[in-house]
Amino acid sequence: MRAMPRSAFVSRVLLVDDEERERTALAHMIAALGFTVVPVGDGEEALKSHAANPAAIIVTDLMMPRMDGFELLKRMDALGDRTPTIVLTGFGSIEKAISVVHDLKAFWFLEKPVQSMILGALLERAAAQKRMIDETALLSRQLSNKGVMGDMVGSSAVMRQVYSLIAQVAPTSASVLITGESGTGKELVARALHRLSPKSGGPFIAINCAALPETLMESELFGHEKGAFTGAAERHPGCFEQANKGTVLLDEIADMPIGTQAKLLRVLEEGKVRRLGGNNDLQVQVRVVAATNRAPDVAIRDKHLREDLFYRLNVFHINLPPLRQRKEDIPAICEAILSNLNQKHQCRVANIHPEVLESFQKASWPGNVRQLRNVLERAVIVAGEGTILSKHLPKQSSVPSSAPAAAEADDSIHIRFGPPLSEVEQSYIQLVLKQTANNRTRAAEILGISLRTLHNRIREFPDKDAKVTAPD
């Protein structure tokens, strides 16, 4: 078993064993697995070596003179050192194994004599754990210095809470449900969860449940065999199969057909998927992250989301705040977006005029960060270089004001006490469609929902005559 090439730091293993013959044999075994080995004779030597030149992984015997494996792990724990540690012992006590692995926070327990294949597998897992620990520490430093986590930007209190939740759940295998308005960055959260997870070396596959027609949904999720249906000219692996040993994002989960949700629930519970037209189940190891811009309780009540599926997905919940609730983050977000857009469009825009930035901070941004990016992208292309000024913004401004202008009589809706939420929702959607001249794409952006979701909402209007039927 030969390890994959890795950086010199991640491959460095500190081997601690007082018996010279066993230490030499283990050192040769670990080196043959592709790791660099630093052998020492006891816990005291290990602490000195690790302090001078930190190892990525520690492999230590349990019973040694001077300082044994127990004391070594206690000292490291007291120092807050999270280096993955594999404990070796000739005493196959279950009680000792539980004590070392759980109480002393060792990475794994392995009984002597050591088998090369098993040790190699544990070292690979420990190396992956170390990479995740290092990346988490890096992102934490970025967050404390700049308010940044991966591609997410913002040092506001609400965003720091989001970063904290990501850091807590990412190292686990728990399913995560991300909620928030359209354009708030739910996919960025999902990607951060993947990057910080033990499955970061696997694929990240995202599927938008609102963008697929119902006839293709199951094929994209579960895959199909050749000839499973008309047009299935060859075998197609679904997103779960593609994401095996990685992460799958099910975006806009409340827009998935109810019948498909039932089949999805079975996959989540059993960890098995069967391609359409297939006869055999395939075992998959996938971390599932779901996202929706709908309030889950409303989606369940309106029969858009199965309650049992919601409980299966909502093991851990992260809610993303809309941009209007963290306006102090807008300058930093604009800076990050400008840097990206300059590279994308080969422009040299240095900054944004303070008056423009002030107008951005006063705006309500119903389309959230996505809408802000679209406005800036147009301005960067128009300006080309220098400073973004008001003249570089669209004449029909895409920057929504923080408060409506003096409204005319037909620019508002009047809500009496007592009607169901669906009736209020219908009235507001009709108002937005009216004000956008039935431009449904623009209306969906203002409402903070996908275009498909808007079409679904219109079809559900109880008053058929109230539906807007004019073309977009």
N, C-alpha and C positions, 0 to 999 in steps of 0.2 A: 504494500500500500504506500504509494508515493504521494506526498502532499502537493497541492497546487502551489506555484510560486507565490511568495508573499513578501512584503517589505521586511527589511532586516529587523526592524523594531518589533513588529508583530510576531516574528518567528523566534524571538529569543526566549528560551525556556531555562528557568533556574531549577536545577535538580538538587534536592537535599536528601542525603542518605549517609548514615555513618559507616555502613559496611562497604569497604572499598571495592570488593569484587562485584557486589550487586550494583553499586554506583557506576562502575565502569561499563557493565553490561547494559544497564538502562541508558547510559549516555550514548552508547553505540546504537541502541534501538531507536532512540529519539532522533538522533542525527540521520539515521537511515530513512526516517519518516519526513525528512526535509526541514527540520528545525535546527536552529543553532542552540547548543547546550552549554550552560555554565554550571559545572558540578561543584558542590560544596559539601562539607562533612556534617554540619549540624545547623540548628536554628540560629545560633548567634552569628555564624559565618554568613548564613542566608540573609539576615537583616542587614549586615554591613554591605554585602554585595548588592543587594536590592536598593539600598539607600544611595550607593555610589553610582549605580547604572541600572535603573529599574528594568525588570523583566516583564514580558508580556504575559507569561504564564508561569506558575510555580507548581512543580511536582515534588511532593515531600513525603518522606517516610513518617510514620506516626510515632514510633518508639525509638528515641535517640538519647544519648547522654547530653549533659550540659543543658541544652534547650531542645525539648522534643517538639513534635508537630503540633500538639495541643497549644503549647505556650507560644509557638511561632504565629499561629493563627490568631491567638488572643492579642498579641502585640500588634499585628497588622490591623485587626479590627479596631483597636483603640486608636490607631493612627488614621483611621478612615480609609485605609488602603483596600480597594475593591478588586485587586488583581485576581483573576480566576485561578483557583488552586485545586489541584487534584491530589488527594491524599492516598498514599499507598500503605498497606499494613499486612503483616502476616497473621494478624488475629482477626478471624472472620466473624466478629461479634456484630450482630444487628444493632445492639444498643450503642456500641461505639460508632457504627455507621451513622445512626440517627443523630448522635451528639455532634459528630464532626460536620456532617453535611448541613444540618439545620442550626444547631446552637452556635457552632463556630464558623458558619457561613462558608464552608468549603464548596468548591464547584462540583466535585464528584468524589466518590469513594470507590477505590479499586483494590481488590485483594490480590496479594502476591500468591503464586508467581504471575507476573504480568504477561498478558498476551499482546503481541505487537498490534494486531488488527483492532482490538478493543481500545488500547491506549491511543492509537492513531485517530480513531473516531472521536475520542474524548478531547484530544488536543485540537482537532479541527473545530469542534464545538466551542472550546475555550477560546480559541483564536477569534472566532466570530463574535463571541461575547465581549472580548477585549476591544475589538473594533467598534462595537456598539457603545461601550462605555466611553471610549475616547471621543466618539462623535457627539455623544450626549454632553460630555464636558465642554467640548468646543462650542456647541450651540448654546450652552448655558453661559459661557463667557461672552459670546456675541450678544446674547440677550441682555446681560448686565451692562455691557458697554454701549450697545447701540439700539437695543430693543428690536432685535432681529432673530427669527428662528427659521432657518431654511430660506424660503422665498417669501415668508410673511414678515411684514414690517409693522412696527408700532410698539411704543413703550407705555401706552396708556394702561390704567389699572385693569380695564376689562380684557385687554390683550395679554397682559401678564398672567391673568388668570387662565386664559386659553393655553398659553405656553406651559403653565404649570400642569394643567390636566393632560396635555400631550406627553410631557415628560413622565408623568405617573403611569399612564396606561401603555405607552409605546413598548416597553420591554416585555409586556405580557402577551398572551395569545387571545385576550378577550376581544369579542366583537364590539365595535364602536358605532354609535349612531351620531352623526353630525347634523345639526339643524341650523338654519339661518336663511336669511333672505337670499334671493338670486344675486350673484355677483359679489358675495362676501368672502369667497375664497375657500369654499368647503373642500375642493379638490386639493388645494395646497395643504390643508390640515391632513388629509388622507395621505399625501405623499410624505409629509413630515413623520407621520406615524410609521409608515413603511421604512423610511430611512433609519429610524431609531429602534427598529424592532429586530429580534433575532433572525427574521426572514428577509433582512435588507439585501442579502446576496441573491435573493430570488426575484422573479419578475413582479412588476406592478402593472395590473391590468384594470383599466377604468371602462365602465359601460354605462351609457346614459339611457336609463329606462324610459325617458320621455321622448327620446329621439328615434326609437325603433318602432316600426309597425308591429302590431300584435302577432302577425303571422311569422315574423322573423325572430321574435324575442326568445323563444325557447331554443332555437337553433344557436343563437349567439351565446346564451347562457350555458347550455349543456352540450352543444355540438350535435353533429348528425353523421350518420353513415352514408356512404355512397348509395344513391337510389332510395333514400328514406322518403323523399317527396319529389315532385316534379321540379326539375332544375338542380337537384342535388347530384352534380356530376362527379363529385369526389368527397372523400371523408373530410370533415371539418371539426377541429377541436374547439369546444366552447371556452368561454372565458375562465371557468373554474379549472379546466384542464390546462389551459395556457398559464394560469397563475399558480400552478402547483408549486409548493414550497415558497410561495410569495404572498402577495396581497391582492385582493380584488376589491375595487370600489364599485358599489352599486349606487349610482347617482340617481336622484329623483325616484327613490324606491316606491313612493306612494303613487307613481304613475305606471307601475308595473301591473298588468292584468291580474285580477284576483286569482284566476285559475293557475297562472304561472307562479304566483306567490305560494300557493300550496305545495307545488313541486319544489320550489326553492327551499321551503321549510324542511322538507325531507333531506335535501342535500346538506343543509346546515346541521341537522341533528345527527345524521349518520356518517357524514364525511365521505359520501359516495355519490357519484354522478353517472348517469347512463345517457349515452348519445341517443338522439332520435333515430329510431330504426335499429338500434343496437339491442343485444341480448345480455350483455355483461355489464356489471357495475365496475366503475373505475374508482379506486381509492385516491382521494386528493387531500393534501394538507395545505389549507389556505386560510389566511387571516382575512376575515370579512369586515369591511368598513362600508356602512350605508350612509346615504345623505339624502336630505329632503328639504325643500323650502316651505313645506306645509307644516302647520302645527300638528304633531302626531295624534293628539286626542281628537282634533277635528277630522283628520283623515280616517281615523278608525270609526268615528261616528257616522261619517258619510259613506262608509263601505269602500273606501279607496285603499285602505291598508288593513290587512288581517291583524287582529289583536295578538294572536299567538306568534305571528312573525315579528311583530313589534317587540314583544318581550324577549324573543330570541336574539334580536339585533341590539336591543337597548341594554346590553350588559353595562356599558359605560357611555355616558352621554356628554357631548361637547356642543355647546350652543355658541355660534359665532355672532357677535354684535354687529348691527348695521353700521355703516360708515358715519351716519349722523350722530351716533352715540359715542364716537371716538374721534371727534374732529381735530383734537390736538395731534393726532397721528398723521394728518394730511400732509404737512410739509415733508416729513420723512418718507411717506409713501410716494409723493411726487418726485422726490430726489431719486429714489430707487427706480421708478418708472422711467424717468428721463434718461438715466444711465442705460437702461435696457433698450429704449427706443432709439437713442443715438447710435447704438451698435447695430440695431436692426435696419435702420434707414440710412446709415452712413451720414448722419447729421452731426452738428457741433453746437447744440443748444446747451448753454451753460447754466441757465437758471430761469426762474419765473419771476416776473415783476411783482413786487409786494402787493400792488393793488389787485392783480389777478389772483394771487395766492389768498388774499383776504376774501375775495368773492368766492373762491373755492371753499373756504372754511365756513362761509355763511350759507352755502347751498345745502339742500336737503338730500341730494344724491339718492333717489329711489333705486337706481341701478347699482349703487354701492361702488366698490373699487373697480369693477369692470367698466362702469360708466365713466368714472374718472379717467381710467386708462384710455378709453376711446376718445374723450375730449382732448387729452394730452397728445395722443398719437396724431390727430389731425393738426393740432397746433405746432407740433414738432416738424411735421412735413411742410407746413406753410412757412414757418419761421426759418428753418434750415440751419441757422446758427444764432449765436447771441442770446438774447433774452426773449422769453415768450411774453407778448403784450396783449392787451385786450383785442387789438385788431386781428390777431392771429386766431382768435376764437371764432366759431361759426356765427354768422349774422343771426340766424335763427338759433339762438344760444342753446346748447345742449346742457348748460349749467342751470339746473333748476333752482329757483329762489328758495330761501329759507322759509318764506311765508307767501301765500298766494297774493297776487295783486288784487286791487279792488275788484271783487268778484261780481260778475253779472248774475242775474237771477237764475240762469240755467247752468252756472258753474258750481252748483252745490247740490247736495241731496239733504233732505229733511227726514230724520229718523224718529219715528214715534216709538214709545216704549211698548215692547211686547212682540214685535215680529221676530221670526227665527233668523239666525245668522245667515242662512242661505239667501233669504230675501234681501237683506242688507247688502250682501256680497254682490248679488245680481244688480242692484241699483247702482253700486259703485262701478262695477265693470261697464255697465251701459253708459255711465257718465264719462268714463275715460275713453271709451270707444267713440263717443260723440265728439269729445274735445280733440281727438286725434284724427277726425274725419274717417273713422273706421280703419285706420292704419293699425292692424292687429299686431304687427311686429313692434311698433312704437308703444302700443298700449301694453303689451306684455312686459316691455322694458320698464315702463312706469309702474306697473303693478308688481314688479319683482318676481315674475313667474315665467316659465318657458312658454314659447308659442304654442306648443302642443297642449300644455296645461290650460292655456286660455281657451283653445278650441274645445277642450273637454268641458270646461266650465260653461261655455255658451250652450253646448249641446244639452247640458243638464238643467238649463233654465226651465222651470215648471210652466211658465207662460210661453207657449210656442210662438205666439205672435210677437213677443217681445224680443226675440232673437234678431240680431243684426245680420242681415244676409247680403249686404253689399260687398263687393270684392275688396280685397286689401288694396 
